[in-house]
Amino acid sequence: MTTEPTHLPLPLSSDWLEWVGERGEQQLALARSLVEGLRSDPPTEALEVLRVWNEAQTALSNAASVGSLFSEVHPDASVRERAEAVAQQVQKLDTDLGLDTRLYAVLAGLDPSGLDADAARVLERTLRDFHRAGVDRDEATRERLRELSEREILLSQEFSKNIREDVRSIRVTPERLAGLPQDWVDAHPVEDDGLVTVTTDYPDVVPFRTFAHDAEARRELATQFLTIAWPANDRVLQDIFAARREHAELLGYASWADFDAEVKMIRTGPAIAEFIDRITDLSTASAERDKKVLLERLRRDRPDATDIDGADVPYYSELVRKEDLAVDAQRVRTYFPFEAVRQGLLDVTGRLFGLEWTAVPAGDARTWHEEVATFDVAFEGERIGRIHLDLHPREGKYKHAAQFDLVRGVTGTQLPEGVLVCNFGRGLMEHDEVVTLFHEFGHLIHHVLAGRSEWVRFSGVATEWDFVEAPSQMLEEWAWDPAVLATFARNAGGETIPAELVEAMRRADDFGKGYDARTQMFYAALSYDFHVNRTDDLTGRLRELMGRYSVFPYLPGTHMHCHFGHLDGYSSAYYTYMWSLVIAKDMFSAFDRGDLFDPEVAGAYRDKVLAQGGRRDAADLVEDFLGRPYTFDAYAAWLAE
């Protein structure tokens, strides 16, 4: 038992390959040993049985974290491959345990009458997991479920690897960079053949699609970006969907969406479709109004334009915000140098939640790359966790933004350690990137604050999956507040970002929220439909769904589903982003916009929602914080503003 942080090898050390393998194998062996003890000689008391099971689940979680994190972030391909092998072993053991009739008999035979609320919840959720795994099916069905589970993890890894390793690019002459910020141009030198390379990594593609005047170059890059992992992942996705369909059918569900939704707030697959249509209806008037503005602005440049698509939307959205709403993103970004933003984020969240962030020297922390920054987290003078910030792109690294577990906290056993993985540039940041950083950091805070649980089952971000994004979406509000931004947003001359500029930014951000919601519903419909309805032509079905839910037309020659990573991790449940936003808007209504650091409200939110992890249903956590059940009212009012 230890409450010290994980001791990692030095960056670029050859020890990493051995460490990843040994860490995974040791934790898997521990889990197997503990489970064997439960099978052969279980304790007589129900609570003691659950504690042994908890130790086994903690070990399995530790091995899983090694596999999922380092397969995505380690700079050495051989280490990534070793981590993938660990992840495969974890999935195999987890599947075997879920189908183990002897183990199930031990746990199902426990008398819950003497257990406290947390222990009883652990038992209830564990037995539910066994049933959802198929432990009560016949032997042949259990064997097929085992095969499908192992196939699903291999397909998932292939899908992610294809995205991670397929960095595309266009090459343009220097004059085609007109409109881009000077610091971005300076970071992209002209090569020997007189051309400049622009990649599909986020620090390249986002500014280029937003600022480059050259419409054809924007279209070329957008097309490359929206065809990442094509055609390889088209086949992989078909295989993933087929495996999930069969998996759900063997367990008696009408579709994978029904199986997946059963343990979420939404409960059923058809309710997802109803939610998507509800948000579509709520956002349509706003979406059509703002799209009309974009199209009118496009026609000033191209009088014969009849519609506007994804190759032009980011650029003309920025032009409208600059010309009509008086917000110049290139001016805004001068107030957000990366290092100042990172420190500002730590200061803001420290003040808000009563946390202390202490930088750990590189030699003491040890990480997988020299650019990873490590901080110890303390609350009321006690260290409660550690975080690692891996925030810049590199070859072979995860291409999006997400929080990964390194260790899930268990009281008296191990400190929570979380890793934030993003792909920001090292210089000036777009304000949208600042918002993204706040959002993703919200997951990290949730992971640490909820890491003081006796039961690993409830540790960290362990709520229903359609609530997971709500705390992070709410934290975004602090990245829009003039007083908050004034604490760290300064330009090279030391001038603080003006409050009136921030207010203008807020008004400008409201522009397009309707068509953004419709776009999100297109993604949600894609996620849901692909798991419910079979199709031989994923791109064709994508075009149909885009025509129904998005207000923007399909960009010819693209296949965005092939790099839509959420089709893997979120499967049929991408709706959760918008579902969470509805709840986030309602939770934020408890805060006084004039004092976002009110310690009473912030403390109640920290203790009643974040620190609880998965100890209670999300709806109950929110009701405890708000003093009432959550509603759509705050979201609908925001959308109508």
C-alpha positions as CSV (number, residue, x, y, z in Angstrom):
1,M,0.0,0.0,0.0
2,T,1.3,3.4,-0.9
3,T,0.1,7.0,-1.1
4,E,3.2,8.2,-3.1
5,P,2.9,9.1,-6.8
6,T,3.9,6.6,-9.5
7,H,7.6,6.4,-10.0
8,L,8.1,6.7,-13.7
9,P,11.3,6.2,-15.8
10,L,13.2,9.2,-17.1
11,P,12.1,10.8,-20.5
12,L,13.5,9.0,-23.5
13,S,14.9,6.3,-21.3
14,S,15.2,2.7,-22.6
15,D,13.6,1.6,-19.3
16,W,10.2,2.7,-20.6
17,L,9.6,-0.4,-22.6
18,E,10.4,-2.7,-19.7
19,W,8.5,-0.5,-17.2
20,V,5.2,-0.5,-19.2
21,G,5.4,-4.3,-19.6
22,E,6.2,-4.9,-16.0
23,R,3.7,-2.5,-14.6
24,G,1.0,-4.0,-16.7
25,E,1.9,-7.6,-16.0
26,Q,2.4,-7.0,-12.2
27,Q,-1.0,-5.4,-11.8
28,L,-2.7,-8.1,-14.0
29,A,-1.1,-10.8,-11.9
30,L,-2.2,-9.2,-8.7
31,A,-5.8,-9.0,-10.0
32,R,-5.7,-12.6,-11.0
33,S,-4.4,-13.7,-7.7
34,L,-7.0,-11.8,-5.7
35,V,-9.8,-13.1,-7.8
36,E,-8.5,-16.7,-7.5
37,G,-8.6,-16.2,-3.7
38,L,-12.3,-15.1,-4.0
39,R,-13.1,-18.2,-6.0
40,S,-11.4,-20.7,-3.9
41,D,-11.6,-19.4,-0.3
42,P,-13.8,-16.2,-0.1
43,P,-14.0,-14.3,3.2
44,T,-17.2,-15.1,5.3
45,E,-18.2,-11.4,5.6
46,A,-19.8,-9.6,2.6
47,L,-17.8,-6.5,3.3
48,E,-14.5,-8.3,3.2
49,V,-15.4,-10.0,0.0
50,L,-16.1,-6.6,-1.6
51,R,-12.9,-5.2,-0.3
52,V,-10.9,-8.0,-1.9
53,W,-12.9,-7.4,-5.1
54,N,-12.1,-3.7,-4.8
55,E,-8.3,-4.5,-4.6
56,A,-8.6,-6.7,-7.7
57,Q,-10.5,-4.0,-9.6
58,T,-7.9,-1.4,-8.5
59,A,-5.1,-3.5,-9.9
60,L,-7.0,-4.1,-13.1
61,S,-7.6,-0.3,-13.4
62,N,-3.9,0.4,-12.9
63,A,-3.0,-2.0,-15.8
64,A,-5.8,-0.5,-18.0
65,S,-4.4,3.0,-17.4
66,V,-1.0,2.0,-18.5
67,G,-2.4,0.5,-21.7
68,S,-4.7,3.3,-22.7
69,L,-2.4,6.2,-21.8
70,F,1.0,5.1,-23.1
71,S,-0.4,3.6,-26.3
72,E,-1.5,7.1,-27.2
73,V,1.2,9.4,-25.9
74,H,4.6,7.7,-25.7
75,P,7.1,9.0,-28.3
76,D,8.6,5.6,-28.9
77,A,6.5,3.4,-31.2
78,S,7.7,0.2,-29.5
79,V,6.5,1.4,-26.2
80,R,3.1,2.4,-27.7
81,E,2.9,-1.1,-29.1
82,R,3.8,-2.7,-25.8
83,A,1.1,-0.6,-24.1
84,E,-1.4,-1.8,-26.7
85,A,-0.6,-5.3,-25.8
86,V,-1.2,-4.5,-22.1
87,A,-4.6,-3.0,-23.1
88,Q,-5.5,-6.2,-24.9
89,Q,-4.6,-8.3,-21.8
90,V,-6.7,-6.1,-19.6
91,Q,-9.7,-6.4,-21.9
92,K,-9.3,-10.2,-22.0
93,L,-9.1,-10.5,-18.2
94,D,-12.0,-8.1,-17.7
95,T,-14.1,-10.1,-20.2
96,D,-13.1,-13.4,-18.5
97,L,-14.1,-12.1,-15.1
98,G,-17.4,-10.8,-16.4
99,L,-18.2,-14.3,-17.7
100,D,-16.9,-16.2,-14.7
101,T,-19.8,-18.1,-13.3
102,R,-17.9,-19.2,-10.1
103,L,-16.9,-15.7,-9.3
104,Y,-20.4,-14.5,-10.0
105,A,-21.8,-17.1,-7.6
106,V,-19.6,-15.8,-4.8
107,L,-20.7,-12.2,-5.3
108,A,-24.3,-13.0,-6.0
109,G,-24.5,-15.0,-2.8
110,L,-23.6,-12.1,-0.6
111,D,-26.1,-10.8,2.0
112,P,-26.2,-7.0,1.5
113,S,-28.3,-6.3,4.6
114,G,-25.3,-5.2,6.7
115,L,-23.6,-3.0,4.1
116,D,-23.5,0.8,4.2
117,A,-24.8,2.7,1.2
118,D,-21.5,2.8,-0.7
119,A,-20.7,-0.9,-0.3
120,A,-24.3,-1.8,-1.2
121,R,-24.0,0.3,-4.3
122,V,-20.7,-1.4,-5.2
123,L,-22.4,-4.8,-4.9
124,E,-25.5,-3.7,-6.9
125,R,-23.4,-2.2,-9.8
126,T,-21.0,-5.2,-9.8
127,L,-23.9,-7.7,-10.2
128,R,-25.4,-5.5,-12.9
129,D,-22.0,-5.6,-14.8
130,F,-22.0,-9.4,-14.6
131,H,-25.5,-9.6,-16.2
132,R,-24.5,-7.1,-18.9
133,A,-21.4,-9.2,-19.6
134,G,-23.5,-12.2,-20.2
135,V,-22.6,-14.4,-17.2
136,D,-26.1,-15.9,-17.1
137,R,-26.0,-17.0,-20.8
138,D,-25.2,-20.5,-22.0
139,E,-21.6,-21.6,-22.5
140,A,-21.6,-21.2,-26.3
141,T,-23.0,-17.7,-26.0
142,R,-20.4,-16.8,-23.3
143,E,-17.6,-18.0,-25.5
144,R,-18.9,-15.9,-28.5
145,L,-19.2,-12.8,-26.2
146,R,-15.6,-13.4,-25.2
147,E,-14.4,-13.6,-28.8
148,L,-16.4,-10.4,-29.7
149,S,-14.9,-8.5,-26.7
150,E,-11.4,-9.4,-27.7
151,R,-12.1,-8.5,-31.3
152,E,-13.6,-5.1,-30.3
153,I,-10.4,-4.0,-28.4
154,L,-8.2,-4.9,-31.4
155,L,-10.5,-3.0,-33.8
156,S,-10.6,-0.1,-31.4
157,Q,-6.8,0.1,-31.3
158,E,-6.6,-0.2,-35.1
159,F,-9.1,2.6,-35.5
160,S,-7.2,4.9,-33.1
161,K,-3.8,4.1,-34.6
162,N,-4.9,4.9,-38.1
163,I,-6.0,8.3,-37.0
164,R,-2.9,8.9,-34.9
165,E,-0.5,8.0,-37.6
166,D,-2.2,9.6,-40.6
167,V,-1.0,13.2,-40.5
168,R,-1.8,14.8,-43.9
169,S,-0.7,18.0,-45.4
170,I,-0.8,20.5,-48.2
171,R,2.1,22.5,-49.6
172,V,1.6,26.0,-50.7
173,T,3.6,29.0,-51.9
174,P,4.3,31.7,-49.2
175,E,1.8,34.2,-50.7
176,R,-1.0,31.8,-50.0
177,L,-0.4,32.3,-46.3
178,A,-1.9,35.8,-46.5
179,G,-4.2,36.5,-43.6
180,L,-2.5,34.2,-41.1
181,P,-0.9,35.6,-37.9
182,Q,2.7,36.6,-38.3
183,D,3.9,34.3,-35.4
184,W,2.2,31.4,-37.3
185,V,3.9,32.3,-40.5
186,D,7.2,32.6,-38.7
187,A,6.8,29.1,-37.4
188,H,6.3,27.7,-40.9
189,P,9.5,28.5,-42.8
190,V,9.7,28.3,-46.6
191,E,11.4,25.0,-47.6
192,D,14.2,24.5,-50.2
193,D,11.7,24.0,-53.0
194,G,10.0,27.4,-52.2
195,L,6.9,25.8,-50.6
196,V,5.5,25.8,-47.1
197,T,4.0,22.6,-45.5
198,V,0.7,22.9,-43.6
199,T,-0.4,19.8,-41.8
200,T,-3.7,18.5,-40.5
201,D,-2.5,18.7,-36.8
202,Y,-4.6,21.2,-34.8
203,P,-2.0,24.0,-34.4
204,D,-1.9,24.2,-38.2
205,V,-5.4,23.4,-39.4
206,V,-7.4,25.5,-37.0
207,P,-5.6,28.9,-37.7
208,F,-5.3,28.1,-41.4
209,R,-9.0,27.4,-41.8
210,T,-9.9,30.4,-39.8
211,F,-7.6,33.1,-41.2
212,A,-6.1,32.1,-44.6
213,H,-7.6,34.4,-47.3
214,D,-6.9,31.8,-50.0
215,A,-10.3,30.0,-50.4
216,E,-8.9,27.2,-52.5
217,A,-6.1,26.5,-50.0
218,R,-8.6,26.4,-47.2
219,R,-10.6,23.9,-49.2
220,E,-7.6,21.8,-49.9
221,L,-6.7,21.6,-46.3
222,A,-10.3,21.0,-45.1
223,T,-10.6,18.2,-47.5
224,Q,-7.3,16.6,-46.3
225,F,-8.4,17.0,-42.7
226,L,-11.8,15.5,-43.3
227,T,-10.3,12.4,-45.0
228,I,-7.8,11.5,-42.3
229,A,-7.7,7.6,-42.0
230,W,-9.7,7.1,-45.2
231,P,-10.2,4.5,-46.6
232,A,-8.6,2.3,-43.9
233,N,-11.0,3.2,-41.1
234,D,-14.1,2.8,-43.3
235,R,-13.6,-0.9,-43.2
236,V,-12.5,-0.9,-39.5
237,L,-15.7,1.0,-38.6
238,Q,-17.9,-1.5,-40.4
239,D,-16.2,-4.3,-38.5
240,I,-16.7,-2.4,-35.2
241,F,-20.4,-1.8,-35.8
242,A,-20.9,-5.4,-36.8
243,A,-19.2,-6.7,-33.7
244,R,-21.2,-4.4,-31.4
245,R,-24.5,-5.3,-33.1
246,E,-23.8,-9.0,-32.6
247,H,-22.7,-8.3,-29.0
248,A,-25.9,-6.5,-28.1
249,E,-28.1,-9.0,-29.8
250,L,-26.5,-11.9,-27.9
251,L,-27.4,-10.1,-24.7
252,G,-31.0,-9.6,-25.8
253,Y,-30.9,-6.0,-26.7
254,A,-32.6,-4.5,-29.8
255,S,-29.4,-2.6,-30.7
256,W,-26.0,-1.5,-29.4
257,A,-27.5,1.9,-28.6
258,D,-30.1,0.2,-26.2
259,F,-27.4,-1.8,-24.5
260,D,-25.1,1.2,-24.1
261,A,-27.8,3.6,-23.0
262,E,-29.1,1.3,-20.2
263,V,-26.4,2.5,-17.8
264,K,-26.6,6.2,-18.7
265,M,-28.9,8.9,-17.6
266,I,-30.9,8.6,-20.8
267,R,-31.6,4.9,-20.2
268,T,-32.8,3.8,-23.7
269,G,-31.7,4.1,-27.3
270,P,-34.9,5.6,-28.7
271,A,-34.6,8.4,-26.1
272,I,-31.4,9.4,-27.8
273,A,-33.1,9.9,-31.1
274,E,-35.9,11.9,-29.3
275,F,-33.3,14.1,-27.6
276,I,-31.4,14.8,-30.9
277,D,-34.7,15.9,-32.5
278,R,-35.6,18.1,-29.5
279,I,-32.3,20.0,-29.7
280,T,-32.6,20.2,-33.5
281,D,-36.0,21.9,-33.1
282,L,-34.8,24.2,-30.4
283,S,-31.8,25.4,-32.4
284,T,-33.2,25.6,-35.9
285,A,-34.4,29.3,-35.9
286,S,-31.1,30.5,-34.5
287,A,-29.1,28.3,-36.9
288,E,-30.9,29.5,-40.0
289,R,-30.7,33.1,-38.9
290,D,-26.9,33.0,-38.4
291,K,-26.3,30.9,-41.5
292,K,-28.1,33.5,-43.6
293,V,-25.6,36.1,-42.2
294,L,-22.7,33.9,-43.3
295,L,-24.0,33.4,-46.7
296,E,-24.6,37.1,-47.3
297,R,-21.0,37.8,-46.3
298,L,-19.8,35.0,-48.6
299,R,-21.7,36.6,-51.5
300,R,-19.8,39.8,-51.1
301,D,-16.8,37.8,-52.2
302,R,-18.6,35.3,-54.5
303,P,-21.8,36.8,-55.8
304,D,-23.0,33.5,-57.4
305,A,-22.7,31.5,-54.1
306,T,-25.9,29.6,-53.4
307,D,-24.7,27.9,-50.1
308,I,-21.8,27.8,-47.7
309,D,-20.0,24.6,-46.6
310,G,-17.4,23.5,-44.1
311,A,-14.5,24.7,-46.2
312,D,-15.7,28.3,-45.7
313,V,-17.6,28.3,-42.4
314,P,-14.7,28.9,-40.0
315,Y,-13.3,31.7,-42.2
316,Y,-16.6,33.6,-42.7
317,S,-17.6,33.1,-39.1
318,E,-14.4,34.8,-38.1
319,L,-15.0,37.6,-40.7
320,V,-18.5,38.2,-39.4
321,R,-17.3,38.4,-35.8
322,K,-14.6,40.8,-36.9
323,E,-16.5,43.0,-39.2
324,D,-20.0,43.0,-37.7
325,L,-19.3,42.2,-34.1
326,A,-16.0,44.1,-33.7
327,V,-14.0,41.1,-32.5
328,D,-10.6,40.5,-34.3
329,A,-9.4,37.1,-33.3
330,Q,-5.9,38.0,-34.3
331,R,-5.9,40.8,-31.8
332,V,-7.6,38.6,-29.2
333,R,-4.9,35.9,-29.4
334,T,-2.1,38.4,-28.5
335,Y,-3.5,38.3,-25.0
336,F,-3.1,34.6,-24.6
337,P,0.6,33.4,-24.7
338,F,0.6,29.7,-23.8
339,E,2.7,29.9,-20.6
340,A,0.6,32.7,-19.1
341,V,-2.6,30.8,-20.0
342,R,-1.4,27.6,-18.3
343,Q,-0.4,29.4,-15.2
344,G,-3.6,31.5,-15.2
345,L,-5.6,28.3,-15.4
346,L,-3.9,26.9,-12.3
347,D,-4.4,30.1,-10.4
348,V,-8.1,30.4,-11.3
349,T,-9.0,26.8,-10.5
350,G,-6.8,26.9,-7.3
351,R,-8.8,29.9,-6.1
352,L,-12.1,28.5,-7.2
353,F,-11.8,25.1,-5.6
354,G,-9.3,25.8,-2.8
355,L,-6.6,23.8,-4.4
356,E,-2.8,24.3,-4.5
357,W,-0.8,23.4,-7.5
358,T,2.9,22.9,-6.9
359,A,5.3,22.3,-9.9
360,V,7.3,19.1,-9.5
361,P,10.9,19.4,-10.8
362,A,11.4,17.3,-14.0
363,G,13.9,15.0,-12.3
364,D,11.6,14.2,-9.4
365,A,8.4,13.8,-11.5
366,R,9.8,11.9,-14.4
367,T,7.6,11.7,-17.5
368,W,7.5,10.2,-21.0
369,H,8.5,13.4,-22.7
370,E,10.5,16.5,-21.7
371,E,7.6,18.9,-22.5
372,V,5.3,17.2,-20.0
373,A,4.8,19.4,-16.9
374,T,3.9,17.8,-13.6
375,F,2.1,19.4,-10.6
376,D,1.2,18.0,-7.1
377,V,-2.3,18.9,-6.0
378,A,-3.0,19.8,-2.3
379,F,-6.2,20.7,-0.5
380,E,-6.2,22.2,3.0
381,G,-2.4,21.5,3.2
382,E,-2.7,17.8,2.2
383,R,-1.5,16.4,-1.0
384,I,-4.4,14.7,-2.7
385,G,-3.1,13.9,-6.2
386,R,-0.7,14.7,-9.0
387,I,-1.4,15.9,-12.6
388,H,0.7,15.7,-15.8
389,L,0.1,18.2,-18.6
390,D,1.1,16.9,-22.0
391,L,-0.1,19.8,-24.1
392,H,1.9,20.1,-27.4
393,P,1.7,17.9,-30.6
394,R,4.4,15.5,-31.7
395,E,4.7,12.6,-34.0
396,G,2.7,9.5,-33.0
397,K,0.8,11.3,-30.3
398,Y,-3.0,11.3,-29.7
399,K,-4.4,14.0,-32.0
400,H,-7.3,15.4,-30.0
401,A,-7.8,16.6,-26.5
402,A,-8.7,14.4,-23.5
403,Q,-8.0,13.5,-19.9
404,F,-6.4,10.1,-19.3
405,D,-6.0,8.3,-16.0
406,L,-2.6,7.3,-14.9
407,V,-3.9,6.1,-11.5
408,R,-7.4,6.2,-10.0
409,G,-7.3,7.3,-6.4
410,V,-8.2,4.9,-3.6
411,T,-8.1,6.2,0.0
412,G,-5.1,4.9,1.8
413,T,-3.9,2.9,-1.2
414,Q,-3.0,5.2,-4.0
415,L,-3.1,8.9,-5.0
416,P,-5.1,9.9,-8.1
417,E,-2.9,10.9,-11.0
418,G,-4.4,12.3,-14.2
419,V,-2.9,13.3,-17.5
420,L,-4.2,16.0,-19.7
421,V,-3.4,15.3,-23.4
422,C,-3.8,18.2,-25.9
423,N,-2.2,19.6,-29.1
424,F,-1.7,23.3,-28.6
425,G,1.0,25.4,-30.2
426,R,3.8,26.8,-28.0
427,G,3.2,30.5,-28.7
428,L,0.0,32.4,-28.8
429,M,-3.4,30.6,-28.3
430,E,-6.7,31.3,-30.0
431,H,-9.3,32.0,-27.4
432,D,-11.2,28.9,-28.5
433,E,-8.1,27.0,-27.5
434,V,-8.1,28.7,-24.1
435,V,-11.8,27.5,-23.6
436,T,-10.8,24.0,-24.7
437,L,-8.0,24.0,-22.1
438,F,-10.3,25.1,-19.3
439,H,-12.8,22.4,-20.5
440,E,-10.3,19.5,-20.5
441,F,-8.8,20.7,-17.2
442,G,-12.2,20.3,-15.7
443,H,-12.0,16.6,-16.2
444,L,-8.6,16.6,-14.5
445,I,-10.0,18.4,-11.5
446,H,-13.0,16.0,-11.3
447,H,-10.5,13.0,-11.5
448,V,-8.4,14.4,-8.5
449,L,-11.2,15.7,-6.3
450,A,-13.2,12.4,-6.6
451,G,-10.0,10.4,-6.1
452,R,-10.5,10.1,-2.3
453,S,-12.9,7.2,-2.3
454,E,-12.6,3.8,-0.6
455,W,-14.1,2.2,-3.7
456,V,-12.2,2.4,-7.0
457,R,-15.6,1.9,-8.6
458,F,-16.6,5.4,-7.6
459,S,-13.2,7.1,-8.0
460,G,-12.6,10.0,-10.4
461,V,-14.8,10.7,-13.4
462,A,-17.1,7.7,-12.5
463,T,-20.5,9.2,-13.1
464,E,-22.9,8.2,-15.9
465,W,-21.2,8.9,-19.2
466,D,-23.8,11.4,-20.3
467,F,-23.0,13.6,-17.3
468,V,-19.2,13.3,-17.7
469,E,-18.9,16.5,-19.8
470,A,-21.1,18.7,-17.7
471,P,-18.5,19.8,-15.1
472,S,-16.0,20.6,-17.8
473,Q,-18.5,22.5,-19.9
474,M,-19.4,24.5,-16.8
475,L,-15.8,25.4,-16.2
476,E,-15.6,26.9,-19.7
477,E,-17.7,29.8,-18.3
478,W,-14.7,31.1,-16.3
479,A,-12.7,31.4,-19.6
480,W,-15.4,34.0,-20.7
481,D,-15.5,36.2,-17.7
482,P,-13.7,39.6,-18.0
483,A,-12.6,39.7,-14.3
484,V,-11.2,36.1,-14.5
485,L,-9.4,36.7,-17.8
486,A,-7.9,40.0,-16.4
487,T,-5.9,37.9,-14.0
488,F,-3.7,36.4,-16.6
489,A,-4.6,37.6,-20.2
490,R,-1.9,40.1,-21.1
491,N,-0.2,41.0,-24.4
492,A,3.5,41.4,-25.0
493,G,3.3,45.0,-23.8
494,G,1.9,43.9,-20.5
495,E,-1.6,45.3,-21.2
496,T,-4.5,43.4,-19.7
497,I,-7.3,42.3,-22.0
498,P,-9.9,45.0,-21.9
499,A,-13.3,44.1,-20.3
500,E,-15.1,45.6,-23.3
501,L,-13.2,43.3,-25.6
502,V,-14.2,40.3,-23.6
503,E,-17.8,41.3,-23.6
504,A,-17.6,41.7,-27.4
505,M,-16.1,38.3,-27.6
506,R,-19.0,36.8,-25.6
507,R,-21.5,38.5,-28.0
508,A,-19.5,37.2,-31.0
509,D,-19.4,33.7,-29.5
510,D,-23.2,33.7,-29.3
511,F,-23.2,34.1,-33.1
512,G,-23.4,30.7,-34.6
513,K,-24.4,28.8,-31.5
514,G,-27.6,27.6,-33.3
515,Y,-25.8,26.2,-36.3
516,D,-23.1,24.8,-33.9
517,A,-25.9,23.0,-32.0
518,R,-27.3,21.6,-35.3
519,T,-23.8,20.4,-36.2
520,Q,-23.5,18.7,-32.9
521,M,-26.8,17.0,-33.5
522,F,-25.5,15.8,-36.9
523,Y,-22.5,14.2,-35.1
524,A,-24.9,12.7,-32.5
525,A,-27.2,11.4,-35.1
526,L,-24.2,9.8,-37.0
527,S,-23.0,8.2,-33.8
528,Y,-26.5,6.8,-33.0
529,D,-27.6,5.8,-36.5
530,F,-24.4,3.9,-37.4
531,H,-25.0,1.7,-34.3
532,V,-28.7,1.1,-35.0
533,N,-29.1,0.9,-38.8
534,R,-26.9,-1.2,-41.1
535,T,-25.5,0.4,-44.2
536,D,-23.0,-0.7,-46.8
537,D,-22.1,2.9,-47.6
538,L,-21.1,4.9,-44.5
539,T,-20.2,8.0,-46.5
540,G,-23.6,7.9,-48.3
541,R,-25.4,7.6,-45.0
542,L,-23.3,10.4,-43.5
543,R,-24.4,12.6,-46.4
544,E,-28.1,11.8,-45.7
545,L,-27.8,12.5,-42.0
546,M,-25.8,15.7,-42.6
547,G,-28.6,16.9,-44.9
548,R,-31.2,16.2,-42.2
549,Y,-29.4,17.6,-39.1
550,S,-26.7,20.0,-40.2
551,V,-27.5,23.3,-41.8
552,F,-24.3,23.1,-43.9
553,P,-24.0,20.8,-47.0
554,Y,-21.6,17.9,-47.4
555,L,-18.1,18.8,-48.6
556,P,-17.5,16.6,-51.7
557,G,-14.8,14.0,-51.5
558,T,-14.7,13.8,-47.7
559,H,-15.2,11.0,-45.2
560,M,-15.1,12.6,-41.7
561,H,-16.4,9.5,-40.0
562,C,-13.0,7.9,-40.5
563,H,-11.3,10.2,-38.1
564,F,-14.3,10.9,-35.9
565,G,-12.6,9.3,-32.8
566,H,-15.8,9.5,-30.7
567,L,-17.3,6.7,-32.8
568,D,-14.9,4.5,-30.8
569,G,-14.9,5.7,-27.2
570,Y,-18.4,7.2,-27.2
571,S,-19.9,4.7,-29.6
572,S,-23.6,5.4,-30.0
573,A,-23.6,8.1,-27.3
574,Y,-22.1,11.3,-28.8
575,Y,-25.4,13.0,-27.8
576,T,-23.8,13.1,-24.3
577,Y,-22.0,16.4,-25.1
578,M,-25.2,18.2,-25.6
579,W,-27.0,16.4,-22.9
580,S,-24.2,17.4,-20.5
581,L,-24.4,21.0,-21.8
582,V,-28.1,21.2,-20.8
583,I,-27.1,20.2,-17.3
584,A,-24.0,22.5,-17.2
585,K,-26.1,25.5,-18.1
586,D,-28.5,24.7,-15.3
587,M,-25.7,24.1,-12.7
588,F,-24.0,27.4,-13.7
589,S,-27.3,29.2,-12.9
590,A,-26.4,28.7,-9.2
591,F,-23.4,31.0,-9.5
592,D,-23.5,34.8,-9.3
593,R,-22.1,36.1,-12.5
594,G,-20.8,39.1,-10.5
595,D,-18.7,36.9,-8.3
596,L,-17.7,33.6,-9.9
597,F,-15.4,32.8,-7.0
598,D,-18.1,32.9,-4.3
599,P,-16.6,30.4,-1.9
600,E,-19.9,29.1,-0.6
601,V,-21.3,28.2,-4.0
602,A,-18.0,26.9,-5.4
603,G,-17.4,24.9,-2.2
604,A,-20.9,23.3,-2.4
605,Y,-20.3,22.5,-6.1
606,R,-16.9,21.0,-5.3
607,D,-18.1,18.9,-2.4
608,K,-21.6,17.9,-3.6
609,V,-20.8,17.2,-7.3
610,L,-17.1,16.8,-8.1
611,A,-15.8,15.1,-4.9
612,Q,-18.6,12.5,-5.0
613,G,-17.4,10.8,-8.1
614,G,-19.8,7.9,-8.8
615,R,-21.1,7.4,-5.3
616,R,-24.6,8.6,-6.3
617,D,-26.5,8.9,-9.6
618,A,-25.7,12.1,-11.4
619,A,-29.3,13.4,-11.3
620,D,-29.2,13.1,-7.5
621,L,-25.8,15.0,-7.3
622,V,-27.2,17.8,-9.4
623,E,-30.4,18.0,-7.4
624,D,-28.4,18.1,-4.1
625,F,-26.4,21.0,-5.5
626,L,-29.2,23.0,-7.0
627,G,-31.9,22.1,-4.5
628,R,-34.2,20.9,-7.3
629,P,-34.1,18.6,-10.3
630,Y,-32.3,19.9,-13.4
631,T,-34.3,21.4,-16.2
632,F,-33.9,22.5,-19.8
633,D,-34.8,26.1,-18.9
634,A,-31.3,27.6,-18.6
635,Y,-30.2,25.9,-21.8
636,A,-33.3,27.0,-23.8
637,A,-32.9,30.6,-22.5
638,W,-29.2,30.6,-23.5
639,L,-30.0,29.3,-26.9
640,A,-32.7,31.9,-27.4
641,E,-30.5,34.9,-26.4
